[in-house]
Amino acid sequence: MSAHSPKIVVTGGAGFIGSAVVRRLVRSGRYSVVNVDKLTYAGNLESLTSVSDEPNYEFVQADICDAAAMRDVMLACIEAGGTITGEHGVGLDKLAYMDELFSPDSLAAMCDLRQVFDPEKRSNPAKVVPVHSCREWHGAPAAAGGRVAAGETAAATATREPLTPGAAARHRPRDEVRALAAEITRAAADGTPLRVAGAGSWLRAGRPLAATRLLSTRSLSGIREYVPGDLTLTAGAGTPLSEIQRATGEHGQWFACDPLGDPDGTLGAAVATGSHGPLATQYGTPRDLVLGLEFVTGSGAIARAGGRVVKNVAGYDLTRLMIGAWGTLGVLTEISVRLHARPETERTLAFPLDDATVARAAGFFARAPFVPLACEVLNDAAATAIGVGQGTTVVVRLGGNPEALRAQIAACKSLGASTEVDVSVWDRLRELGGSMSASARFADVRSRFSALWSSAQRGAPRGAYLIGTPCRGMVRCLVPDGLDAPESASLASMAGSVSCEKVVWEALPARDWNSVDRHALAGDVGDSAIRDIGRQLRLRFDPSGVLNAGMLSA
């Protein structure tokens, strides 16, 4: 930016993060702003400056040097909850601002991640994270009070910027987070294993633990920041998903994460377990929806990753490291997510299927010119339980503006006759996961969904619910509480009868865990190098082994 536009900063207009950045720049008193009605230009700056007869853009003019403009713009982005991303040519320039973006503990956590993959410090040591932040890479003291490894260049050290007064406020954790960190620190010192929980509705998930103390995040509840114009929200990890849906629904928006089970389950639990439901067909999983988060490691360090807005790329991606780690690397305390506008209109259709039409339906949605909001294939037990019919049934959730919705419905007619059902059917489907004695996910490539579904039907215990997602190549098997099935027909017995790429055992009776192939356990992968990386990560982030110890094997 400093190379191409030292005096003009272009913004995308109202509704974009650029607008928030412009407001911060103008408040500094060093910039003048020219406002016009709307933005009609999209392209490079050289072309923009040549169309002086069409001033249909908004810009800020600055009569200061390039380096100062760069600093002001970067700090404005940081104050807005993000940063300038590398696609704009400032990837290395951000190194000078990493201390502004992240606390020392956050940067140290990034260095811990790096240490797992590059213990000999050979791979570009002066990139991504400034090595003065890596406490194990100590060398000569840096001028600004940090420490510099031998591989860090003098130029890189010289670019470090003094912290602004706002950095301390951004890096200061809330009192309740500090209290939770202190509790974890005491547990680590005493060697007391902790069972991390939110609402406590998923305590049967995962492998049996030897934890003697429950560590609850329910006190970390409440929406901290919600900006409807930016489609972003930040909330405490203990916030019920239902509370988030109520708040966003008032603005015609939603957090498109609908894991099976209690709708009052917490945001932190959904993210920590990487759980998702039918809406993942259209909107993806928590890895696609989480922008940033705060967590406490097993040694009591409080760290942040990502940001509060979409444009937040900086440092190593600790956010995705924590998603699906089941609390074994850190306890989530605060999470920022991206939201989506709710469809203007929507309809849900149910189509009865047989084995042949399951394959045809899977092929249809693989080639369809649209992606449904949700598409689930149900076996007879599941279809009967939620009241959409008997026998194998595919339930499709369609949405959009009226014209798009009509086109989607017309396209689906090739699947045969359908019945329209009330949208509440999706709530009933979620509730199926609330009283399970066992559950597992079987996954394969989408093109093999039909074969996956057939083998799951043959191997599932009698009376179990099968819920298949053809657009994601996944079949979930749920065994209801009280299902009278012999031990030989338990969910664990499906391990050898279902042909697929991956199995995730979400919950099993205690007697069944030993009978499951350990290389197919939740979070475990057959490759020994991957398992070793998992062990090294847990040693770096939870050296005392007190956070959900044993939840993930390896």
N, C-alpha and C positions, 0 to 999 in steps of 0.2 A: 504494500500500500504506500509506504514512504517513497518507493522508487517511482511509482506511476502517478500518484495523486497527492503531492505534498500540500496542496492548498484546497483541494475539494474532496469531500467525503460524500459519496452518494448513498442514499438510503432507499429502501424499497417502499417507503410510505407507511401509512397507518396499518397496524396489525402485525408488523414485522419487528424483530428485535432491533433492527436498525433504528426504528423510531425512538425506542428507549435510549439507545446509545446517543442519538442526536440530542435528546432532551438533556442528558447529562453533560454533553459537550457545551451546549448553549449556556447551561447554568454556571460553567466555569468562567464565563465573562470574556473569554479569549476568541470567541467565534461569533460570526454573524450568520443568520439563516435566511434563505430565500424560499418562500413557500409558494407552491402552485397547486392547482386543483387535483391533478392526478398524474400518476406515473405511466407513461406510454412507451418508454424506451427500455430495451433490454439488450445489452451487448457490452463491448469493451469501452474503456474510458476514452481511448483515442477517437473512436467514432463519435462518442457522445459530445466531446468538446468541439467537434466540427459541425454539429447541427445547431448553430447558435440561433437559427431562425425558428426553432421548435423547442422552446424552453419548458417542455412538459415534464419537468422533474423537480425534485426537492433536493437541495444540497446545502452543505455547510461550508463557508469559506473561512480559511484560516491564514493569517499573515504571520506564520511562525515557521521555524526550520523543520526539515523533514523528521529528524529524530524526536523532536518534541511532539510533533503531530502523531507520530507512531505511538509514543508513550501515552498521550492523552486518549487516543482511540482505544488502545489496549486496556487501559485502566477503566475506561467507560464500559467496555464489554465485560470486564471482570465484575464490576459493580452491578451489572445487569444480570449476573448469574451465569455467564458463559465466557467465551474468549473468541479471538479471531482464529478460524480453523486453518489448517495447513494448506488447503486448496487455494488459499489466497496468497501463497508464497511467503508466509511468515512462520513456518514450522520451527526453524532454528532460532528466529528472533524471540520466540516464546520462552526460551530457556532463561532469559533474563528476568522473566516475570513469574517463574514457577513458585518462588517463595511468596509472591503476592497471591497466587491462585490457591496454594495448598499450604497447610500447616506443616511444621517439621515432622510430626508423626505421620501425616499423610504421605509426604515424600519418602520417609523411611519405609513405609509399607510398600511403596513402589519399588524401592531398592531391594526389599526382601523378595519381591516377585522376580526381579531381575537376577538376584543371586541364585535362585533356583535354576534358572535356565542358562546363566553365564557365570558360574562360580569363579572362573579364572579371569574374568573381566577382559575378555578379548574383543567383544563385538561392539564397535562404535561407542566407547565408554563416555564420550562427551555429548551424546545425543539423547533425546527424549526426556531424560531426567538429569538435571545437573548433578554431577558426581559429588559436589560438596555436600549434598543432602544424604549421601550414603554413608552411614556412620561406620561401616566396616571398611570403607575405602580411604581411610584417613591418610593424608599426606601432610604437606606443609599447610599451615593455617592461612586461610584466605583473608583478604583485607577487610571484608564485611563481617568477619566473625565466624564464618563457617570453616570448613576444612576442604582441601582440594586433593584429589587423588593424583597420582603421578601422570595418569593419562589425560588429565584435563589441561587444555591449552591455556596459555596466558590470556589469549583473546577472549576465550569463553568466560574466564574468571572476571575479566575486566568489564564484561557486559552486565554483571549483576547490578540490580537496581535497589536502592534503599526502599524499605517497606513504607507504604502509606499508612496514615492513622486508621483507615478503614480495614486494613488487613487483620489487625488484632481482633476487631469485632467479628469479622467473618470467620476467623479461626476459633473463636471462643465457643466451646460447647455449652449447651443448656445445662442447668443445674441437675436435672433428673438424669441426664446422660452421664454426667460426672459421678453421680451416685451409683449408677449401674456399673461404670468402669471400676469404681472402688470395690464393689462387691466381687467383680470378676478377679481383681487383683488379689483380694483376700483369699478367694477360692484357689487361685493358682499357688499362693504361698502355702496354703494348708493341704494342697493336693486333693481338694474336694471336687468331684465331678459334678457338672451342672447340666440339667435338662432345660434347654431353652424352649420357651413356649410363648405363644401370643394369647389367643382366646382359649387355648387348651382343647379345641375340638378335633385336633389332628394328632393327639398324643399316641395313638396306636400306629401311626405311620412310621416307617423306617424300622431298622433292626432294634431289638430289645436293648436297653441301655442299663448300665449299672449306676447311673447318676443317683445321688442321694439328696439332691436339693433342686427345687424348681426355680428357674430364673425367668420371671415373667416380664414381658414388655408391655403389658396392658397400660401401665402408667404413662407410656410414651404415646399418648393418643391425642388426636386432634389435627385439623388441617392448619398448617402453618402459613401457607401462601397459595392462593388460587388466582390465576390471571386468565380469565376466559378468552381474552383477545389473543393470547399467545398459546392457548390450548395446553397449558402446563399447570401442574399442581404439586405441592410439596406437603407431605403429612408425616406425622410420627408413625413409627413401625407398628404400634399397637392400635392404630385406627381401624375400625371395622370397615370392610369393603362396602357394606351397605350405607355407611355414613358418607363415603365418597360418592357413591352413586346418587344419593339424594341431593347432595350439594351440586354436583355437575348437571344433574337432570334439570335443575331449575334454569339452566342456561342452554338447554338443548344439546348437551354434551354427555359423554360417558367415558369412564375408564374401562376399556374393552378387555377386561380380564375377568373371566367368570369360572373359576375353578369349581369342580364338583365339591359338594359339602355345604356346610352352614354358610349362608350369605353374610353372617356376622363374623366370619373368620377374618383375621387381620391382614392388612397390607403386607406387613413384614413376613408373615408366614407364607403367603402366596409367592412372594419374591424369593425368600430363602429356599423354598422347596422347588422353585421354578414351575409352579403349578399353573395350569391353564385349562380352559374348557372349550365349548363349541365355537366361541367367537375367535379363537385362534386361527380358524380357517381364513378369515378376512384380515384380522389385525395382528396376528403373530402372538408370540409367547412373551412372558416378562422380559426376556432378553431384548425384544424389540420395543418394549413400552417404557422401560426404566431409563431415565436420563442421568440420574446420579443418586448417590446414597451416602449415608454416614454409618460407620460401624465401629464396634469396639473389639479389638483383638483379644486373644486369650491371655495376653500379658497386660491388658488394661489400657493399651494405647487407643486413642480416639482418632480415627482417620476419616477422610472424605474422599470420594471419587466422583468423576463426572461433574455435572452442574445442574442448574435449575431450568436451563433452556436447551433447545436442540443443538445449537452451535456451542459445544463445550469441549471439543476434542483437545486434550492436553495430557501428557504423561501416559503411563501405562493404564490399561483398561481394567482397573480393579473392580469396576461396577459389574462387569460380566463374570469376573472371577467369583464374586459373592453370590450371584444369582444361581440357585440350584446347588449351593454348597451345603445346604441343610444346617446352617449355623455352626459348621465345624471349623471355619476359618475366622469367623467374627460374628458378633451379635448385631443385627441391623437395628438402627435406632431412628433413622429418618430416611425417607425415600422421595425422590422427585420423579414424576411420571409424565408422559405425554398423553394427552386426551384426544378424542376424536368427536366430530360432530355426529349426533345421532341422525340416522336416516330420516328424511322428511316423511316417508311412508314405508311401511313394511308389511309383509305377509308371510305366513308359515304354511307350507304345504306338506302333506304326508302322502307318500307313494308306496303301495304294497309291492313287495319284490319277491322273486324266487332266486335260486342260485344263479340262473342264467342272467337275470336282469340286474343282479348286484354287479356283475362284471360290466354290463352295458352302462349302468349308472356311473360307475367309477370312470369309465372311458369318456362318458359325456362331460363330466365336470373337469376332467383333465384337458379337454379341448374346448370347453365353453368360452364364449367371448366375454364372460363376466365371472367374477368370483363371488359366490354367495356369502352372506354374513356368517352363516353356519350351515353345515351339512353333515348329518350323523346317520349312520346305518345302525338300526337296532334289531336285536334278535327278538324272538317272541316274548321272552320274559320281560325284557326292558320295555318293549312297545306296549305290552299289556299294563305294566306298572304305571306308566305315565298317561295311559288312556288315549293312544293314537291308533289303536287297532290291534289285530292279532297277526302273528306270523312276522317274518322279516319285513321291516319297514324302513324307508329312508325319509327323514324329516329335514326339510330344507327351509332355511330362513333367508328371505329375499328382502332387499331394501334399496332405497334411493328416491329420486324424484318420481312423480307419477309416470312419466313417459318411460323412464328406465325400468321401473317396476313392471309395467305392462310388457315390455320387451323380454324381461327375464322370465316372466310367467309363460309367455308364448313359447320361448325356447324350451322350457321344461316340459312342455306337452309331449315331447318325443319320449319321455319316460313312461308315458301311459296315463291312466286315470289317476286323479289325485283328490284328496279331501283337504279343505282348508281347516286348520286348527288354530285355536287361540294362542297368542304369543306366550301365555302363561305356561305353555307346555315346556318351555326352556327352564323355567324355575323348577318345575317338577323333575326335570331331568337332572338338574344340579342336586336336588334333594336325595336322589338315589345314592349319592356318595356320602351321605351323612351317617349311615348306620351299616358300615361294611365290616365284616370280619377279615376280609382279605381283598386286595386289589393289585393289579399289575397292568403295565402297558407293554404291548408288543408292537414293534416298529419295523418297517421295511420301506423300500423305495415305493413311490406312489404307483408305479406301473405294475407292481405285484400285489396291489391291495386285494384283489379278488381271491388270489391264492391264500393270502394271509387270513382273510375273513373265513374262508372255508376251513382251514386247518384250526383256527380258533374255535369255530363252532364244533368241530369234531372233538377237540380236547377239553373244552370247558366243562366244569362240574355241572351236573343237571340242576337247573333252576338259577344258575348264575346269569347276571346281566352282561351282555356284550354290547359295547358302544364303539362303532368304527367311524373313523374320520378319513374318508377316501382322499380328500385333498391334501392330507398330511401323511398318508400311508401308515396309519396307526389304528390299533384295536385295543380298547381297554376292557378288561374283565373285572367285574365286581361281584364278590360273593356276599350276599346279604347276611346279616346276623341271624342266627337260628336256622340256617339252611342245613337240613339233615342230609349230609353227604358223607360217605365213608372216607376214611383217611386216604385210601388209594385213589379217590377221585378229588382230592383237594386241589386248590389252585396251583400249588407247587408242582403237582404232577404234570402240569402243562409244559414245564420246562423242556421236556424232550419231545413233545408232540407238536409244537407249533414251530414252523420253519420261518425264521425272521432274522433280521440283522442285529436287533438289540432287544433286550428285555429289561424293563425297570420294575423291580418288585417294590411297590409302594407300601404295602402292609401285608403281613402274614401272621398266622398264629405262631406262637413261640416255638411249637414243636416242628414247624415246617422250615425254619431258617436253615437248620443244619443240613436239610436234604436238598437245598437249592445249590446249584453249582456256584461257588463263590465268585467266579469270574463274570457272572451275570447279575450280581447284586446291584442295588441302586447305586449309581455313581461309579461302579467298578468296571474296568475294561480289561479285556484279556491280555493286551499287550503289556509285557513286564515293564517297559520303559515308561509307559503312561502311569502305571501303578506306582512306580518309583517317584515320578513327579508329584503325584498326589500325596505320598508320604512326606516328601520334602516340603511341600506347601504347608501341610499341617504342622510340621516342625517349626517352620518360620513364623506362622501366624498364631499358633497355639502351642508353644513349646512345652507347656505343662500338661497338655492333653486333657483340659477340663471342659471343653465346649462340645457337648453332644458326642462324647468319645465313644467310638464304636458304631456310630450311625452309618457311616460309609466304611465298608471293609477296605482292606489293603494294608 
